[in-house]
């Protein structure tokens, strides 16, 4: 039973929320209540989750020695030795095979996107994440592949503005993560993550300011070029508040910067996030 628990922890189910990006196209193309698309999208989400978990496990195996030096990551099952590399590798293979099989059963385009996501993540884990700027751009591209995958089910052209917004959102989160890691790890930062030796607080501050501006600007412009969601423009004040709130959490040294999934513990962000989501759906559909 403990082995299963360690496998589940290594699979990082708490990171599956990233794959919800697959549903963005159906929401902004005004197809949310077209229930004929939902079964395939749900299975697509499951496929992405399985492949993502395989990637997380493989990454933990690759970073085994480095994770053992990190105060937060050293307790992970693989780094701590609670889950052997052999069992972890076998689990990753099973998750990958199942995930790709489900993707292939849905449609060829989605399968190619998911396969590309897996292969690109391996390139990121072995090379890109160690190179300044390429590491955060790699994360952004990873997010874009997730969002674009949803278009393979709804028979619509890919919206360039949805891609832009997703890209800048991912860039914003990635820069915030690097900023949070640099502040939290201090002088030992380079020991835990090689690329942090190439960053400094001033550079990350500048990148964070730039990404915040681009994110808000892209969201503000997006409605004017959308066939289905022009009235989303009225949610801009709520969106700006959420971005400002998250930026404040990053700069204040919150754990949220390093672990975005923990944003659910910030009651104000959650409250306004719910209002923003409901308002967006209402404006698009009603």
Residue pairs with C-beta under 8 A, 6 or more apart in sequence:
2 82
3 83
3 87
6 77
6 82
6 83
7 77
7 83
7 87
7 88
7 91
9 76
9 77
10 53
10 56
10 57
10 60
10 76
10 77
10 78
10 83
10 88
10 91
11 53
11 56
11 57
11 91
11 95
12 52
12 53
12 56
13 49
13 53
14 261
15 52
15 56
15 261
16 49
16 52
16 53
17 261
18 52
18 143
18 146
19 45
19 48
19 49
19 52
19 146
20 45
21 143
21 146
21 147
21 150
21 166
22 41
22 44
22 45
22 48
22 146
22 147
22 149
22 150
23 41
23 45
23 150
24 147
24 150
24 162
24 166
25 31
25 147
25 148
25 150
25 151
25 153
25 154
25 156
25 158
25 159
25 162
26 32
26 34
26 37
26 38
26 41
26 150
26 153
26 154
27 280
27 281
27 284
28 159
28 162
28 226
28 228
28 229
28 232
28 284
29 154
29 156
29 159
29 228
30 228
30 229
30 284
30 285
31 37
31 154
31 156
32 281
32 284
32 285
33 285
34 154
37 153
37 154
40 106
40 107
40 153
41 150
41 153
43 102
43 105
43 106
44 103
44 106
44 110
44 149
44 150
44 152
44 153
46 99
46 102
47 99
47 100
47 102
47 103
47 106
47 110
47 114
48 99
48 114
48 117
48 146
48 149
49 99
50 95
50 96
50 98
50 99
50 102
51 95
51 96
51 99
51 100
51 103
51 114
51 117
51 118
53 92
53 95
54 91
54 92
54 93
54 95
54 96
54 99
54 118
55 118
55 121
55 122
55 125
57 78
57 88
57 89
57 91
57 92
57 95
58 89
58 92
58 122
58 125
59 121
59 125
60 67
60 76
60 78
60 79
60 88
61 78
61 85
61 88
61 89
61 92
62 125
62 126
63 73
63 79
63 125
64 78
64 79
64 85
66 191
66 192
66 193
66 194
67 73
67 74
67 76
67 78
67 79
68 74
68 79
68 80
69 188
69 191
69 192
70 79
70 185
70 192
71 185
72 258
73 79
73 192
74 80
77 83
77 88
78 85
78 88
96 118
99 114
100 111
100 114
100 115
100 118
103 110
103 111
103 114
103 115
104 111
106 152
106 153
107 152
107 153
109 152
110 149
110 152
110 153
113 145
113 148
113 149
113 152
114 149
116 145
117 142
117 145
117 146
117 149
120 138
120 141
120 142
120 145
121 142
123 138
124 135
124 138
124 139
124 142
128 134
128 135
128 137
128 138
129 135
129 138
129 195
130 194
130 195
131 195
131 198
132 195
132 198
132 199
135 174
135 178
135 195
136 171
136 174
136 175
136 178
136 207
137 171
139 170
139 171
139 173
139 174
140 167
140 168
140 170
140 171
140 174
141 167
142 170
143 166
143 167
143 169
143 170
144 163
144 166
144 167
144 170
147 162
147 163
147 166
148 158
148 163
151 157
151 158
159 226
160 225
161 218
161 221
161 222
161 225
161 226
162 222
164 218
164 222
165 215
165 218
165 219
165 222
168 211
168 214
168 215
168 218
169 215
171 211
171 214
171 215
172 208
172 211
172 212
172 215
172 243
172 246
173 260
175 204
175 207
175 208
175 211
176 208
176 246
176 247
176 250
176 257
176 260
177 257
177 258
177 260
178 195
178 196
178 199
178 204
179 201
179 204
179 205
179 208
179 250
179 251
179 257
180 250
180 253
180 254
180 255
180 256
180 257
180 258
181 189
181 192
181 193
181 196
181 257
181 258
182 189
182 196
182 199
182 200
182 201
182 204
183 201
183 253
183 257
184 253
184 258
185 191
185 192
185 193
185 196
189 196
189 197
190 196
190 197
208 247
208 250
212 243
212 247
215 243
216 239
216 240
216 243
219 236
219 239
220 233
220 236
222 229
222 232
223 229
223 230
223 231
223 232
223 233
224 230
224 233
226 232
228 284
229 283
229 284
231 283
231 284
232 280
232 283
232 284
234 279
234 283
235 276
235 279
235 280
235 283
238 272
238 275
238 276
238 279
239 276
241 272
242 269
242 272
242 273
242 276
245 266
245 268
245 269
245 272
246 256
246 263
246 269
249 256
249 257
249 263
249 266
249 269
250 256
250 257
254 266
255 262
256 262
256 263
256 265
256 266
263 269
263 270
264 270
